[in-house]
Amino acid sequence: MHDLLPEGEEIRRAVKWISCTMEENPDQPIMPLVQKAIFKFDVSPKDAEFLIRFYTRKEPGSSS
């Protein structure tokens, strides 16, 4: 089934899942969710790197 998804669909699903999970429980740390999403949606190494950078910048209290 993995081959049937359009290119980039895994990262879209991962971002949606992370967002929905954060809405349900906004106090949970983001990086464990990102790591779980990377494996759950089998994102490529390049997309995994993007997710980590994106959510690192979005963490509350970050100076970026």
Chimera marker file (.cmm) of the C-alpha trace (Angstrom):
<marker_set name="trace">
<marker id="1" x="0.000" y="0.000" z="0.000" r="1" g="1" b="0" radius="0.5"/>
<marker id="2" x="2.900" y="2.346" z="0.680" r="1" g="1" b="0" radius="0.5"/>
<marker id="3" x="3.614" y="2.515" z="-3.075" r="1" g="1" b="0" radius="0.5"/>
<marker id="4" x="0.043" y="3.585" z="-3.833" r="1" g="1" b="0" radius="0.5"/>
<marker id="5" x="0.213" y="6.852" z="-1.869" r="1" g="1" b="0" radius="0.5"/>
<marker id="6" x="1.058" y="9.997" z="-3.836" r="1" g="1" b="0" radius="0.5"/>
<marker id="7" x="4.518" y="11.414" z="-3.227" r="1" g="1" b="0" radius="0.5"/>
<marker id="8" x="4.562" y="13.513" z="-0.073" r="1" g="1" b="0" radius="0.5"/>
<marker id="9" x="1.361" y="12.018" z="1.324" r="1" g="1" b="0" radius="0.5"/>
<marker id="10" x="3.184" y="10.486" z="4.294" r="1" g="1" b="0" radius="0.5"/>
<marker id="11" x="4.466" y="13.843" z="5.541" r="1" g="1" b="0" radius="0.5"/>
<marker id="12" x="1.031" y="15.451" z="5.121" r="1" g="1" b="0" radius="0.5"/>
<marker id="13" x="-0.548" y="12.681" z="7.157" r="1" g="1" b="0" radius="0.5"/>
<marker id="14" x="2.201" y="12.965" z="9.795" r="1" g="1" b="0" radius="0.5"/>
<marker id="15" x="1.705" y="16.732" z="10.182" r="1" g="1" b="0" radius="0.5"/>
<marker id="16" x="-2.060" y="16.303" z="10.409" r="1" g="1" b="0" radius="0.5"/>
<marker id="17" x="-1.678" y="13.570" z="13.029" r="1" g="1" b="0" radius="0.5"/>
<marker id="18" x="0.765" y="15.656" z="15.099" r="1" g="1" b="0" radius="0.5"/>
<marker id="19" x="-1.557" y="18.682" z="14.925" r="1" g="1" b="0" radius="0.5"/>
<marker id="20" x="-4.634" y="16.696" z="15.951" r="1" g="1" b="0" radius="0.5"/>
<marker id="21" x="-2.765" y="15.019" z="18.789" r="1" g="1" b="0" radius="0.5"/>
<marker id="22" x="-1.482" y="18.387" z="20.051" r="1" g="1" b="0" radius="0.5"/>
<marker id="23" x="-5.016" y="19.814" z="19.969" r="1" g="1" b="0" radius="0.5"/>
<marker id="24" x="-6.220" y="16.942" z="22.152" r="1" g="1" b="0" radius="0.5"/>
<marker id="25" x="-3.369" y="17.334" z="24.637" r="1" g="1" b="0" radius="0.5"/>
<marker id="26" x="-1.474" y="20.638" z="24.208" r="1" g="1" b="0" radius="0.5"/>
<marker id="27" x="0.743" y="20.084" z="27.274" r="1" g="1" b="0" radius="0.5"/>
<marker id="28" x="2.563" y="17.049" z="25.903" r="1" g="1" b="0" radius="0.5"/>
<marker id="29" x="6.119" y="17.477" z="24.597" r="1" g="1" b="0" radius="0.5"/>
<marker id="30" x="6.295" y="17.791" z="20.816" r="1" g="1" b="0" radius="0.5"/>
<marker id="31" x="9.505" y="15.895" z="19.987" r="1" g="1" b="0" radius="0.5"/>
<marker id="32" x="8.280" y="12.472" z="21.159" r="1" g="1" b="0" radius="0.5"/>
<marker id="33" x="5.201" y="13.004" z="18.961" r="1" g="1" b="0" radius="0.5"/>
<marker id="34" x="7.360" y="13.938" z="15.991" r="1" g="1" b="0" radius="0.5"/>
<marker id="35" x="9.483" y="10.810" z="16.472" r="1" g="1" b="0" radius="0.5"/>
<marker id="36" x="6.372" y="8.649" z="16.741" r="1" g="1" b="0" radius="0.5"/>
<marker id="37" x="4.909" y="10.226" z="13.569" r="1" g="1" b="0" radius="0.5"/>
<marker id="38" x="8.139" y="9.595" z="11.644" r="1" g="1" b="0" radius="0.5"/>
<marker id="39" x="7.834" y="5.869" z="12.298" r="1" g="1" b="0" radius="0.5"/>
<marker id="40" x="4.045" y="5.651" z="12.215" r="1" g="1" b="0" radius="0.5"/>
<marker id="41" x="3.811" y="7.226" z="8.746" r="1" g="1" b="0" radius="0.5"/>
<marker id="42" x="7.142" y="5.884" z="7.433" r="1" g="1" b="0" radius="0.5"/>
<marker id="43" x="8.334" y="9.286" z="6.244" r="1" g="1" b="0" radius="0.5"/>
<marker id="44" x="11.552" y="9.547" z="4.250" r="1" g="1" b="0" radius="0.5"/>
<marker id="45" x="14.769" y="10.618" z="6.000" r="1" g="1" b="0" radius="0.5"/>
<marker id="46" x="14.575" y="13.988" z="4.226" r="1" g="1" b="0" radius="0.5"/>
<marker id="47" x="10.988" y="14.527" z="5.401" r="1" g="1" b="0" radius="0.5"/>
<marker id="48" x="11.869" y="13.342" z="8.914" r="1" g="1" b="0" radius="0.5"/>
<marker id="49" x="14.602" y="15.978" z="9.051" r="1" g="1" b="0" radius="0.5"/>
<marker id="50" x="12.104" y="18.604" z="7.884" r="1" g="1" b="0" radius="0.5"/>
<marker id="51" x="9.584" y="17.626" z="10.578" r="1" g="1" b="0" radius="0.5"/>
<marker id="52" x="12.209" y="17.795" z="13.307" r="1" g="1" b="0" radius="0.5"/>
<marker id="53" x="13.429" y="21.230" z="12.193" r="1" g="1" b="0" radius="0.5"/>
<marker id="54" x="9.888" y="22.560" z="11.696" r="1" g="1" b="0" radius="0.5"/>
<marker id="55" x="8.638" y="21.503" z="15.100" r="1" g="1" b="0" radius="0.5"/>
<marker id="56" x="11.864" y="22.522" z="16.856" r="1" g="1" b="0" radius="0.5"/>
<marker id="57" x="11.244" y="26.090" z="15.687" r="1" g="1" b="0" radius="0.5"/>
<marker id="58" x="7.592" y="25.894" z="16.742" r="1" g="1" b="0" radius="0.5"/>
<marker id="59" x="8.230" y="24.767" z="20.331" r="1" g="1" b="0" radius="0.5"/>
<marker id="60" x="6.888" y="27.180" z="22.955" r="1" g="1" b="0" radius="0.5"/>
<marker id="61" x="9.580" y="29.276" z="24.525" r="1" g="1" b="0" radius="0.5"/>
<marker id="62" x="11.999" y="28.908" z="21.611" r="1" g="1" b="0" radius="0.5"/>
<marker id="63" x="13.822" y="32.087" z="20.614" r="1" g="1" b="0" radius="0.5"/>
<marker id="64" x="13.462" y="31.445" z="16.851" r="1" g="1" b="0" radius="0.5"/>
<link id1="1" id2="2" r="1" g="1" b="0" radius="0.2"/>
<link id1="2" id2="3" r="1" g="1" b="0" radius="0.2"/>
<link id1="3" id2="4" r="1" g="1" b="0" radius="0.2"/>
<link id1="4" id2="5" r="1" g="1" b="0" radius="0.2"/>
<link id1="5" id2="6" r="1" g="1" b="0" radius="0.2"/>
<link id1="6" id2="7" r="1" g="1" b="0" radius="0.2"/>
<link id1="7" id2="8" r="1" g="1" b="0" radius="0.2"/>
<link id1="8" id2="9" r="1" g="1" b="0" radius="0.2"/>
<link id1="9" id2="10" r="1" g="1" b="0" radius="0.2"/>
<link id1="10" id2="11" r="1" g="1" b="0" radius="0.2"/>
<link id1="11" id2="12" r="1" g="1" b="0" radius="0.2"/>
<link id1="12" id2="13" r="1" g="1" b="0" radius="0.2"/>
<link id1="13" id2="14" r="1" g="1" b="0" radius="0.2"/>
<link id1="14" id2="15" r="1" g="1" b="0" radius="0.2"/>
<link id1="15" id2="16" r="1" g="1" b="0" radius="0.2"/>
<link id1="16" id2="17" r="1" g="1" b="0" radius="0.2"/>
<link id1="17" id2="18" r="1" g="1" b="0" radius="0.2"/>
<link id1="18" id2="19" r="1" g="1" b="0" radius="0.2"/>
<link id1="19" id2="20" r="1" g="1" b="0" radius="0.2"/>
<link id1="20" id2="21" r="1" g="1" b="0" radius="0.2"/>
<link id1="21" id2="22" r="1" g="1" b="0" radius="0.2"/>
<link id1="22" id2="23" r="1" g="1" b="0" radius="0.2"/>
<link id1="23" id2="24" r="1" g="1" b="0" radius="0.2"/>
<link id1="24" id2="25" r="1" g="1" b="0" radius="0.2"/>
<link id1="25" id2="26" r="1" g="1" b="0" radius="0.2"/>
<link id1="26" id2="27" r="1" g="1" b="0" radius="0.2"/>
<link id1="27" id2="28" r="1" g="1" b="0" radius="0.2"/>
<link id1="28" id2="29" r="1" g="1" b="0" radius="0.2"/>
<link id1="29" id2="30" r="1" g="1" b="0" radius="0.2"/>
<link id1="30" id2="31" r="1" g="1" b="0" radius="0.2"/>
<link id1="31" id2="32" r="1" g="1" b="0" radius="0.2"/>
<link id1="32" id2="33" r="1" g="1" b="0" radius="0.2"/>
<link id1="33" id2="34" r="1" g="1" b="0" radius="0.2"/>
<link id1="34" id2="35" r="1" g="1" b="0" radius="0.2"/>
<link id1="35" id2="36" r="1" g="1" b="0" radius="0.2"/>
<link id1="36" id2="37" r="1" g="1" b="0" radius="0.2"/>
<link id1="37" id2="38" r="1" g="1" b="0" radius="0.2"/>
<link id1="38" id2="39" r="1" g="1" b="0" radius="0.2"/>
<link id1="39" id2="40" r="1" g="1" b="0" radius="0.2"/>
<link id1="40" id2="41" r="1" g="1" b="0" radius="0.2"/>
<link id1="41" id2="42" r="1" g="1" b="0" radius="0.2"/>
<link id1="42" id2="43" r="1" g="1" b="0" radius="0.2"/>
<link id1="43" id2="44" r="1" g="1" b="0" radius="0.2"/>
<link id1="44" id2="45" r="1" g="1" b="0" radius="0.2"/>
<link id1="45" id2="46" r="1" g="1" b="0" radius="0.2"/>
<link id1="46" id2="47" r="1" g="1" b="0" radius="0.2"/>
<link id1="47" id2="48" r="1" g="1" b="0" radius="0.2"/>
<link id1="48" id2="49" r="1" g="1" b="0" radius="0.2"/>
<link id1="49" id2="50" r="1" g="1" b="0" radius="0.2"/>
<link id1="50" id2="51" r="1" g="1" b="0" radius="0.2"/>
<link id1="51" id2="52" r="1" g="1" b="0" radius="0.2"/>
<link id1="52" id2="53" r="1" g="1" b="0" radius="0.2"/>
<link id1="53" id2="54" r="1" g="1" b="0" radius="0.2"/>
<link id1="54" id2="55" r="1" g="1" b="0" radius="0.2"/>
<link id1="55" id2="56" r="1" g="1" b="0" radius="0.2"/>
<link id1="56" id2="57" r="1" g="1" b="0" radius="0.2"/>
<link id1="57" id2="58" r="1" g="1" b="0" radius="0.2"/>
<link id1="58" id2="59" r="1" g="1" b="0" radius="0.2"/>
<link id1="59" id2="60" r="1" g="1" b="0" radius="0.2"/>
<link id1="60" id2="61" r="1" g="1" b="0" radius="0.2"/>
<link id1="61" id2="62" r="1" g="1" b="0" radius="0.2"/>
<link id1="62" id2="63" r="1" g="1" b="0" radius="0.2"/>
<link id1="63" id2="64" r="1" g="1" b="0" radius="0.2"/>
</marker_set>
